[in-house]
């Protein structure tokens, strides 16, 4: 996906760095980069939460995967997978008891090289119950 200069939230119009909503693009504001998936319904089939191509710089980012779910049911096993240029680079699966909310999976200081296609997918491997999940990426770019 094309980088639009920062803060456009997928709207395609530069708005002086203002956040306008979730987008699958990596947003840039000065030396900082970020992306937010917004609420995505995650079930047993993997869902692409964020997908972008980095520019002529490398970035060091923190990745946080969280879920909002009700009190019913048993333990769910949430999975987050990160690919760079089609190769798996990070994978984590964690059990989450019923009623749990907040960050479940976190990767700190993930380095994204220049001109790299990044794809982050999430799934719930244990039940047929779908839940709202969120993915946030935030960090710094270096040239």
N, CA and C atoms as an extended XYZ file, in Angstrom:
429
Properties=species:S:1:pos:R:3:atomname:S:1:resname:S:1:resid:I:1 pbc="F F F"
N         0.839       -1.172        0.000 N   UNK     1
C         0.000        0.000        0.000 CA  UNK     1
C         0.889        1.242        0.000 C   UNK     1
N         0.443        2.243       -0.636 N   UNK     2
C         1.220        3.465       -0.742 CA  UNK     2
C         1.202        4.224        0.580 C   UNK     2
N         2.326        4.824        0.860 N   UNK     3
C         2.405        5.694        2.025 CA  UNK     3
C         2.013        7.087        1.577 C   UNK     3
N         1.109        7.705        2.296 N   UNK     4
C         0.551        8.974        1.864 CA  UNK     4
C         1.108       10.176        2.606 C   UNK     4
N         2.111        9.994        3.436 N   UNK     5
C         2.721       11.144        4.073 CA  UNK     5
C         2.326       11.333        5.516 C   UNK     5
N         1.350       10.627        6.000 N   UNK     6
C         1.072       10.658        7.429 CA  UNK     6
C        -0.295       11.159        7.810 C   UNK     6
N        -0.931       10.412        8.690 N   UNK     7
C        -2.135       10.871        9.340 CA  UNK     7
C        -3.389       10.869        8.506 C   UNK     7
N        -3.391       10.206        7.354 N   UNK     8
C        -4.581       10.291        6.525 CA  UNK     8
C        -5.592        9.210        6.844 C   UNK     8
N        -5.238        8.223        7.635 N   UNK     9
C        -6.205        7.225        8.067 CA  UNK     9
C        -6.934        6.534        6.937 C   UNK     9
N        -6.286        6.412        5.791 N   UNK    10
C        -6.890        5.744        4.661 CA  UNK    10
C        -7.814        6.640        3.859 C   UNK    10
N        -7.973        7.890        4.269 N   UNK    11
C        -8.890        8.797        3.587 CA  UNK    11
C        -8.335        9.303        2.264 C   UNK    11
N        -6.985        9.241        2.090 N   UNK    12
C        -6.390        9.676        0.836 CA  UNK    12
C        -6.202       11.170        0.717 C   UNK    12
N        -6.462       11.899        1.769 N   UNK    13
C        -6.273       13.338        1.740 CA  UNK    13
C        -5.372       13.728        2.911 C   UNK    13
N        -4.315       14.447        2.611 N   UNK    14
C        -3.424       14.887        3.685 CA  UNK    14
C        -4.163       15.897        4.563 C   UNK    14
N        -4.169       15.638        5.894 N   UNK    15
C        -4.922       16.503        6.794 CA  UNK    15
C        -4.020       16.949        7.939 C   UNK    15
N        -2.903       17.482        7.624 N   UNK    16
C        -1.935       18.007        8.588 CA  UNK    16
C        -1.652       17.067        9.749 C   UNK    16
N        -1.548       15.762        9.472 N   UNK    17
C        -1.166       14.815       10.503 CA  UNK    17
C        -2.267       14.437       11.471 C   UNK    17
N        -3.511       14.772       11.203 N   UNK    18
C        -4.613       14.445       12.104 CA  UNK    18
C        -5.045       12.997       11.919 C   UNK    18
N        -5.361       12.325       13.012 N   UNK    19
C        -5.864       10.959       12.947 CA  UNK    19
C        -7.315       10.994       12.524 C   UNK    19
N        -7.644       10.279       11.436 N   UNK    20
C        -9.014       10.292       10.937 CA  UNK    20
C        -9.689        8.929       11.023 C   UNK    20
N        -9.002        7.922       11.545 N   UNK    21
C        -9.600        6.608       11.696 CA  UNK    21
C        -8.643        5.499       11.328 C   UNK    21
N        -9.026        4.276       11.627 N   UNK    22
C        -8.167        3.137       11.330 CA  UNK    22
C        -7.925        2.985        9.833 C   UNK    22
N        -6.753        2.459        9.499 N   UNK    23
C        -6.403        2.171        8.116 CA  UNK    23
C        -5.368        1.066        8.117 C   UNK    23
N        -5.255        0.351        7.023 N   UNK    24
C        -4.262       -0.705        6.965 CA  UNK    24
C        -2.904       -0.188        6.522 C   UNK    24
N        -2.778        1.091        6.256 N   UNK    25
C        -1.498        1.665        5.843 CA  UNK    25
C        -0.659        2.034        7.056 C   UNK    25
N         0.641        2.101        6.857 N   UNK    26
C         1.543        2.589        7.891 CA  UNK    26
C         1.584        4.106        7.765 C   UNK    26
N         1.133        4.789        8.786 N   UNK    27
C         1.072        6.253        8.769 CA  UNK    27
C         2.395        6.822        9.270 C   UNK    27
N         2.763        8.013        8.783 N   UNK    28
C         4.023        8.659        9.156 CA  UNK    28
C         3.733       10.066        9.640 C   UNK    28
N         4.286       10.399       10.800 N   UNK    29
C         4.264       11.773       11.296 CA  UNK    29
C         5.683       12.070       11.758 C   UNK    29
N         6.392       12.894       11.015 N   UNK    30
C         7.783       13.200       11.354 CA  UNK    30
C         8.623       11.934       11.392 C   UNK    30
N         9.226       11.662       12.544 N   UNK    31
C        10.065       10.469       12.701 CA  UNK    31
C         9.299        9.286       13.273 C   UNK    31
N         7.986        9.409       13.394 N   UNK    32
C         7.179        8.359       14.015 CA  UNK    32
C         6.290        7.669       12.981 C   UNK    32
N         6.015        6.371       13.220 N   UNK    33
C         5.112        5.599       12.376 CA  UNK    33
C         4.076        4.924       13.266 C   UNK    33
N         2.890        4.719       12.703 N   UNK    34
C         1.853        4.026       13.467 CA  UNK    34
C         0.811        3.445       12.516 C   UNK    34
N         0.062        2.474       13.024 N   UNK    35
C        -1.077        1.908       12.307 CA  UNK    35
C        -2.015        1.306       13.340 C   UNK    35
N        -3.298        1.468       13.128 N   UNK    36
C        -4.322        0.897       14.000 CA  UNK    36
C        -5.318        0.153       13.124 C   UNK    36
N        -5.643       -1.074       13.487 N   UNK    37
C        -6.568       -1.870       12.687 CA  UNK    37
C        -8.018       -1.469       12.873 C   UNK    37
N        -8.343       -0.889       14.022 N   UNK    38
C        -9.738       -0.712       14.373 CA  UNK    38
C       -10.284       -2.053       14.830 C   UNK    38
N       -11.567       -2.121       15.184 N   UNK    39
C       -12.181       -3.367       15.644 CA  UNK    39
C       -12.438       -4.277       14.447 C   UNK    39
N       -11.856       -5.472       14.503 N   UNK    40
C       -12.062       -6.473       13.461 CA  UNK    40
C       -12.610       -7.737       14.101 C   UNK    40
N       -13.629       -8.322       13.500 N   UNK    41
C       -14.201       -9.558       14.022 CA  UNK    41
C       -13.277      -10.708       13.634 C   UNK    41
N       -12.773      -11.406       14.642 N   UNK    42
C       -11.800      -12.477       14.428 CA  UNK    42
C       -12.418      -13.807       14.839 C   UNK    42
N       -12.367      -14.773       13.946 N   UNK    43
C       -12.825      -16.128       14.219 CA  UNK    43
C       -11.722      -17.115       13.911 C   UNK    43
N       -12.086      -18.336       13.533 N   UNK    44
C       -11.094      -19.372       13.285 CA  UNK    44
C       -10.315      -19.160       11.997 C   UNK    44
N       -10.881      -18.433       11.054 N   UNK    45
C       -10.170      -18.139        9.813 CA  UNK    45
C        -9.298      -16.901       10.027 C   UNK    45
N        -8.032      -16.972        9.616 N   UNK    46
C        -7.108      -15.840        9.782 CA  UNK    46
C        -7.631      -14.611        9.040 C   UNK    46
N        -7.557      -13.464        9.706 N   UNK    47
C        -8.002      -12.189        9.153 CA  UNK    47
C        -6.791      -11.263        9.043 C   UNK    47
N        -6.613      -10.633        7.884 N   UNK    48
C        -5.546       -9.654        7.730 CA  UNK    48
C        -5.926       -8.419        8.527 C   UNK    48
N        -5.114       -8.100        9.531 N   UNK    49
C        -5.405       -6.957       10.395 CA  UNK    49
C        -4.695       -5.704        9.911 C   UNK    49
N        -3.454       -5.842        9.457 N   UNK    50
C        -2.693       -4.733        8.887 CA  UNK    50
C        -1.848       -5.274        7.743 C   UNK    50
N        -1.717       -4.479        6.684 N   UNK    51
C        -0.875       -4.853        5.551 CA  UNK    51
C        -0.361       -3.579        4.915 C   UNK    51
N         0.962       -3.475        4.775 N   UNK    52
C         1.561       -2.270        4.226 CA  UNK    52
C         2.962       -2.577        3.708 C   UNK    52
N         3.534       -1.633        2.969 N   UNK    53
C         4.920       -1.711        2.511 CA  UNK    53
C         5.657       -0.519        3.080 C   UNK    53
N         6.790       -0.783        3.738 N   UNK    54
C         7.582        0.316        4.304 CA  UNK    54
C         8.270        1.080        3.170 C   UNK    54
N         8.709        2.276        3.469 N   UNK    55
C         9.350        3.134        2.479 CA  UNK    55
C        10.870        3.070        2.551 C   UNK    55
N        11.551        4.146        2.152 N   UNK    56
C        13.020        4.151        2.096 CA  UNK    56
C        13.654        4.422        3.470 C   UNK    56
N        13.237        3.704        4.463 N   UNK    57
C        13.709        3.873        5.837 CA  UNK    57
C        13.472        2.551        6.553 C   UNK    57
N        14.078        2.383        7.705 N   UNK    58
C        13.708        1.245        8.536 CA  UNK    58
C        12.987        1.773        9.754 C   UNK    58
N        12.162        0.935       10.352 N   UNK    59
C        11.378        1.333       11.519 CA  UNK    59
C        11.579        0.332       12.644 C   UNK    59
N        11.504        0.822       13.857 N   UNK    60
C        11.485       -0.030       15.048 CA  UNK    60
C        10.155        0.247       15.735 C   UNK    60
N         9.314       -0.805       15.834 N   UNK    61
C         7.945       -0.615       16.313 CA  UNK    61
C         7.600       -1.590       17.433 C   UNK    61
N         6.602       -1.219       18.199 N   UNK    62
C         5.975       -2.111       19.170 CA  UNK    62
C         4.623       -2.513       18.584 C   UNK    62
N         4.267       -3.793       18.763 N   UNK    63
C         3.022       -4.336       18.232 CA  UNK    63
C         2.191       -4.837       19.404 C   UNK    63
N         0.908       -4.454       19.444 N   UNK    64
C         0.025       -4.868       20.534 CA  UNK    64
C        -1.285       -5.400       19.968 C   UNK    64
N        -1.638       -6.642       20.336 N   UNK    65
C        -2.859       -7.305       19.905 CA  UNK    65
C        -3.768       -7.444       21.116 C   UNK    65
N        -5.006       -6.969       21.005 N   UNK    66
C        -5.932       -7.066       22.137 CA  UNK    66
C        -7.303       -7.511       21.645 C   UNK    66
N        -8.153       -7.905       22.616 N   UNK    67
C        -9.467       -8.440       22.288 CA  UNK    67
C       -10.498       -7.924       23.280 C   UNK    67
N       -11.736       -7.759       22.810 N   UNK    68
C       -12.866       -7.457       23.678 CA  UNK    68
C       -13.842       -8.595       23.517 C   UNK    68
N       -14.185       -9.246       24.605 N   UNK    69
C       -15.099      -10.387       24.510 CA  UNK    69
C       -15.982      -10.482       25.729 C   UNK    69
N       -17.064      -11.211       25.606 N   UNK    70
C       -18.017      -11.380       26.691 CA  UNK    70
C       -17.577      -12.421       27.697 C   UNK    70
N       -18.421      -12.655       28.689 N   UNK    71
C       -18.078      -13.556       29.785 CA  UNK    71
C       -18.394      -15.013       29.479 C   UNK    71
N       -19.129      -15.306       28.419 N   UNK    72
C       -19.523      -16.688       28.144 CA  UNK    72
C       -18.407      -17.499       27.525 C   UNK    72
N       -18.583      -18.817       27.526 N   UNK    73
C       -17.645      -19.699       26.847 CA  UNK    73
C       -16.419      -20.025       27.671 C   UNK    73
N       -15.538      -20.789       27.061 N   UNK    74
C       -14.303      -21.219       27.724 CA  UNK    74
C       -13.119      -20.393       27.270 C   UNK    74
N       -11.969      -21.028       27.280 N   UNK    75
C       -10.734      -20.355       26.897 CA  UNK    75
C       -10.598      -20.328       25.381 C   UNK    75
N       -10.230      -19.190       24.835 N   UNK    76
C        -9.936      -19.048       23.411 CA  UNK    76
C        -8.424      -18.988       23.237 C   UNK    76
N        -7.955      -19.456       22.093 N   UNK    77
C        -6.528      -19.382       21.769 CA  UNK    77
C        -6.355      -18.415       20.610 C   UNK    77
N        -5.907      -17.204       20.918 N   UNK    78
C        -5.708      -16.185       19.892 CA  UNK    78
C        -4.312      -16.313       19.323 C   UNK    78
N        -4.228      -16.058       18.029 N   UNK    79
C        -2.962      -16.187       17.323 CA  UNK    79
C        -2.683      -14.907       16.544 C   UNK    79
N        -1.439      -14.448       16.590 N   UNK    80
C        -0.984      -13.312       15.794 CA  UNK    80
C         0.227      -13.763       15.002 C   UNK    80
N         0.181      -13.554       13.690 N   UNK    81
C         1.297      -13.920       12.818 CA  UNK    81
C         1.752      -12.691       12.045 C   UNK    81
N         3.073      -12.534       11.908 N   UNK    82
C         3.644      -11.417       11.160 CA  UNK    82
C         4.537      -11.976       10.065 C   UNK    82
N         4.284      -11.510        8.834 N   UNK    83
C         5.100      -11.896        7.686 CA  UNK    83
C         5.775      -10.660        7.114 C   UNK    83
N         7.001      -10.855        6.616 N   UNK    84
C         7.706       -9.802        5.886 CA  UNK    84
C         8.136      -10.390        4.549 C   UNK    84
N         7.736       -9.737        3.471 N   UNK    85
C         8.013      -10.206        2.110 CA  UNK    85
C         7.618      -11.669        1.938 C   UNK    85
N         6.484      -12.061        2.509 N   UNK    86
C         5.953      -13.401        2.347 CA  UNK    86
C         6.544      -14.465        3.254 C   UNK    86
N         7.509      -14.105        4.096 N   UNK    87
C         8.125      -15.063        5.011 CA  UNK    87
C         7.671      -14.788        6.434 C   UNK    87
N         7.329      -15.849        7.164 N   UNK    88
C         6.922      -15.704        8.565 CA  UNK    88
C         8.122      -15.262        9.396 C   UNK    88
N         7.938      -14.192       10.184 N   UNK    89
C         9.029      -13.717       11.048 CA  UNK    89
C         8.660      -13.755       12.526 C   UNK    89
N         7.369      -13.675       12.847 N   UNK    90
C         6.929      -13.720       14.241 CA  UNK    90
C         5.600      -14.461       14.286 C   UNK    90
N         5.409      -15.210       15.366 N   UNK    91
C         4.156      -15.930       15.557 CA  UNK    91
C         3.967      -16.121       17.054 C   UNK    91
N         2.758      -15.877       17.518 N   UNK    92
C         2.469      -16.091       18.929 CA  UNK    92
C         1.033      -16.546       19.077 C   UNK    92
N         0.814      -17.462       19.987 N   UNK    93
C        -0.532      -17.927       20.313 CA  UNK    93
C        -0.668      -17.912       21.821 C   UNK    93
N        -1.816      -17.427       22.307 N   UNK    94
C        -2.013      -17.323       23.749 CA  UNK    94
C        -3.458      -17.670       24.100 C   UNK    94
N        -3.628      -18.376       25.191 N   UNK    95
C        -4.957      -18.690       25.693 CA  UNK    95
C        -5.512      -17.511       26.470 C   UNK    95
N        -6.803      -17.235       26.271 N   UNK    96
C        -7.457      -16.123       26.947 CA  UNK    96
C        -8.729      -16.635       27.596 C   UNK    96
N        -8.822      -16.608       28.942 N   UNK    97
C       -10.036      -17.092       29.602 CA  UNK    97
C       -11.237      -16.196       29.321 C   UNK    97
N       -12.427      -16.753       29.475 N   UNK    98
C       -13.667      -16.006       29.238 CA  UNK    98
C       -13.672      -14.716       30.046 C   UNK    98
N       -14.120      -13.641       29.413 N   UNK    99
C       -14.221      -12.348       30.076 CA  UNK    99
C       -12.938      -11.534       30.063 C   UNK    99
N       -11.833      -12.123       29.585 N   UNK   100
C       -10.559      -11.391       29.565 CA  UNK   100
C       -10.608      -10.287       28.517 C   UNK   100
N       -10.019       -9.151       28.835 N   UNK   101
C        -9.906       -8.049       27.893 CA  UNK   101
C        -8.533       -7.425       28.032 C   UNK   101
N        -8.166       -6.627       27.049 N   UNK   102
C        -6.893       -5.923       27.097 CA  UNK   102
C        -5.836       -6.595       26.249 C   UNK   102
N        -4.595       -6.082       26.290 N   UNK   103
C        -3.525       -6.628       25.454 CA  UNK   103
C        -3.258       -8.092       25.786 C   UNK   103
N        -3.224       -8.920       24.764 N   UNK   104
C        -2.915      -10.330       24.947 CA  UNK   104
C        -1.524      -10.672       24.437 C   UNK   104
N        -1.160      -10.105       23.288 N   UNK   105
C         0.130      -10.400       22.660 CA  UNK   105
C         0.835       -9.086       22.391 C   UNK   105
N         2.118       -9.016       22.766 N   UNK   106
C         2.905       -7.821       22.492 CA  UNK   106
C         4.278       -8.218       21.980 C   UNK   106
N         4.714       -7.549       20.918 N   UNK   107
C         6.074       -7.670       20.417 CA  UNK   107
C         6.711       -6.296       20.579 C   UNK   107
N         7.828       -6.246       21.254 N   UNK   108
C         8.542       -4.987       21.441 CA  UNK   108
C         9.762       -4.944       20.539 C   UNK   108
N        10.011       -3.776       19.979 N   UNK   109
C        11.193       -3.509       19.164 CA  UNK   109
C        11.318       -4.435       17.958 C   UNK   109
N        10.235       -4.542       17.197 N   UNK   110
C        10.255       -5.280       15.947 CA  UNK   110
C        10.850       -4.372       14.879 C   UNK   110
N        11.909       -4.816       14.218 N   UNK   111
C        12.573       -4.017       13.189 CA  UNK   111
C        11.961       -4.337       11.832 C   UNK   111
N        11.516       -3.298       11.134 N   UNK   112
C        10.965       -3.447        9.795 CA  UNK   112
C        11.958       -2.806        8.826 C   UNK   112
N        12.593       -3.603        7.953 N   UNK   113
C        13.572       -3.067        7.006 CA  UNK   113
C        12.925       -2.173        5.935 C   UNK   113
N        13.747       -1.423        5.185 N   UNK   114
C        13.228       -0.590        4.099 CA  UNK   114
C        12.563       -1.435        3.008 C   UNK   114
N        11.571       -0.856        2.347 N   UNK   115
C        10.879       -1.459        1.206 CA  UNK   115
C        10.451       -2.902        1.484 C   UNK   115
N         9.814       -3.106        2.624 N   UNK   116
C         9.393       -4.435        3.046 CA  UNK   116
C         7.872       -4.520        3.088 C   UNK   116
N         7.325       -5.572        2.466 N   UNK   117
C         5.891       -5.829        2.548 CA  UNK   117
C         5.605       -6.532        3.866 C   UNK   117
N         4.748       -5.929        4.688 N   UNK   118
C         4.426       -6.460        6.007 CA  UNK   118
C         2.946       -6.843        6.038 C   UNK   118
N         2.674       -8.037        6.555 N   UNK   119
C         1.297       -8.506        6.695 CA  UNK   119
C         1.139       -9.084        8.091 C   UNK   119
N         0.124       -8.616        8.825 N   UNK   120
C        -0.156       -9.091       10.174 CA  UNK   120
C        -1.559       -9.667       10.205 C   UNK   120
N        -1.674      -10.941       10.609 N   UNK   121
C        -2.966      -11.621       10.632 CA  UNK   121
C        -3.283      -12.120       12.035 C   UNK   121
N        -4.560      -12.188       12.342 N   UNK   122
C        -5.012      -12.684       13.633 CA  UNK   122
C        -6.093      -13.731       13.454 C   UNK   122
N        -6.191      -14.648       14.420 N   UNK   123
C        -7.244      -15.658       14.398 CA  UNK   123
C        -7.513      -16.153       15.809 C   UNK   123
N        -8.663      -16.804       15.968 N   UNK   124
C        -9.045      -17.449       17.224 CA  UNK   124
C        -9.116      -18.935       16.903 C   UNK   124
N        -8.143      -19.701       17.366 N   UNK   125
C        -7.994      -21.091       16.958 CA  UNK   125
C        -8.874      -22.091       17.705 C   UNK   125
N        -9.651      -21.657       18.694 N   UNK   126
C       -10.302      -22.661       19.516 CA  UNK   126
C       -11.818      -22.752       19.407 C   UNK   126
N       -12.524      -21.675       19.176 N   UNK   127
C       -13.983      -21.740       19.200 CA  UNK   127
C       -14.585      -21.139       17.946 C   UNK   127
N       -15.857      -21.407       17.757 N   UNK   128
C       -16.595      -20.816       16.641 CA  UNK   128
C       -17.153      -19.447       16.993 C   UNK   128
N       -16.799      -18.947       18.155 N   UNK   129
C       -17.284      -17.647       18.613 CA  UNK   129
C       -16.329      -16.571       18.100 C   UNK   129
N       -16.875      -15.555       17.422 N   UNK   130
C       -16.050      -14.466       16.900 CA  UNK   130
C       -16.025      -13.321       17.905 C   UNK   130
N       -14.885      -12.643       17.990 N   UNK   131
C       -14.727      -11.530       18.927 CA  UNK   131
C       -14.085      -10.340       18.218 C   UNK   131
N       -14.322       -9.141       18.753 N   UNK   132
C       -13.654       -7.944       18.242 CA  UNK   132
C       -12.213       -7.943       18.722 C   UNK   132
N       -11.300       -7.819       17.773 N   UNK   133
C        -9.876       -7.760       18.097 CA  UNK   133
C        -9.295       -6.472       17.529 C   UNK   133
N        -8.192       -6.046       18.108 N   UNK   134
C        -7.550       -4.791       17.740 CA  UNK   134
C        -6.047       -5.020       17.612 C   UNK   134
N        -5.420       -4.337       16.659 N   UNK   135
C        -3.976       -4.403       16.495 CA  UNK   135
C        -3.444       -2.982       16.386 C   UNK   135
N        -2.435       -2.686       17.168 N   UNK   136
C        -1.803       -1.357       17.129 CA  UNK   136
C        -0.307       -1.527       16.910 C   UNK   136
N         0.239       -0.705       16.031 N   UNK   137
C         1.673       -0.665       15.752 CA  UNK   137
C         2.116        0.776       15.936 C   UNK   137
N         3.143        0.992       16.713 N   UNK   138
C         3.655        2.358       16.898 CA  UNK   138
C         5.156        2.302       17.129 C   UNK   138
N         5.867        3.242       16.540 N   UNK   139
C         7.317        3.265       16.716 CA  UNK   139
C         7.961        4.446       16.019 C   UNK   139
N         9.220        4.262       15.671 N   UNK   140
C        10.028        5.338       15.105 CA  UNK   140
C        10.671        4.874       13.807 C   UNK   140
N        10.803        5.784       12.876 N   UNK   141
C        11.500        5.462       11.627 CA  UNK   141
C        12.873        6.121       11.614 C   UNK   141
N        13.781        5.491       10.900 N   UNK   142
C        15.174        5.968       10.821 CA  UNK   142
C        15.603        5.981        9.375 C   UNK   142
N        16.305        7.058        8.967 N   UNK   143
C        16.806        7.139        7.595 CA  UNK   143
C        18.302        7.257        7.590 C   UNK   143
